[in-house]
Amino acid sequence: MVATRSLLALSAAVATAVATASSAQSSPPSATCNYSEEEEDDRNFEGGGSPPIFLPQDRGSRSPAALDGTPYGFYHVPSATNSTKWTVYLQPGGWCYDEVDCYCRSQMHYGTSTLLPKTAGCSCMNPNEDGSMARDCNCLYLPYLDGGSFSGHRAAPVPVPAGGATGVPAGATVTFRGLANLDGTVAHALAELGMRGATELVVTGASAGGLSTFLHADRVVAAVRAGGAPLVKVAAAPVVGYFLDAGNAAGSTGATGPNTQAWSNISGGAAANYTAWMEYAFAMQNMTFGPDGALHPGCEAKHPTQPHLCFMSPHMQEFIETPFFMFNSRFDEWQLLNELQTGTSRQHMADDAAVQKDVIGYGALFLDEVAPVGGAGSRNGAFITTCICHSCPWSDLVLNNKTADEHYADWFYGKTSGASAKHVDIRMPNGDGTLNEQPKYTRCDPFPNQTWHE
């Protein structure tokens, strides 16, 4: 049976798996690494589970691969009851913003299949009508080993700048095959794992995996339909994947350029902003459009001179055909620390008046950029909290007398639609400070006159 838990609950097994993976390395990478590895917001490293399935590298330059070139592996946890419900879960884990960062990542558990856990679980995101999640489904868990939200493809390994300035050894390369990893996994599941019998399919993922969900839900659904599956119900559920197109508080743009210490070092005061990082990653990983590319052609037509915007959820979400229900915070913790670049400390947001003003402004910008999602006539829905969180307590957060999970279920089963399926908290951070007054909301980071809970 597929393990089920409250949505995106952080398992102690995550820390164990990561620690085990890290200790397996003979030594840390020698390069100066700044890449943005997110707080592990991953519900799938649970006890038990299944061993990884490794895809063959028999398609030449189209073969799946991790950043270090090792074969791509994924996990399949089959239904114990012959259910025809399927969940496809795309792992979180930030991005690498230049070749040096990607090389660093290739030496760690987000860039090589040699450090995949021996087993991993996978939780269903197929809801029951009461807001609980199905206790049994077929679940594909796709580890995130490409650094580009499963979106890039380059036929040949890419050289990495070497030398004293980067700390990278001579001859180092990185491999960008994220799209091949996604396509290969779905193809294998259709051919070998019974996915051709799917009647219900939910594509989901958190953080960078949430962006992956926005980007690739249509592609996954189309592939499963083309494989002969008699799908009746399809949905996407991106979690904390709505990363704004925004500058940082300092107004810095990374003047030193990629593959330098300052480019992605958010503690140095001269880093590039998130949009610049994504623009470079778009080109570096050779993200393209159409049937052989990861990104939506309609978005390219709208942004012909800035195609990298199609690698950002606020700009591409309007082109998604699969109905989606998004979970996000207006004051997303990762975005505040890494996009707004408020500092390296969560407590910093609670103590600095200037930072607090920037945070409130970011929340207002979020309202502007999420306004096109859902609403009258739309098939999509949303739950937008003001809890300052990234690994958010969705099963506890309440708007309009229901939890996020319950609103998701109502939308999924057609009980709400259009404007009634979009739930947005318009209060100040942490529900005007009320959320931190209850122990179950200790994952909401502090703001003025609140106490940070470790």
Order of alpha helices (4+ residues) and beta strands (2+ residues): alpha-beta-beta-beta-alpha-beta-beta-beta-alpha-beta-alpha-beta-alpha-alpha-alpha-beta-alpha-alpha-alpha-beta-beta-beta-alpha-beta-alpha
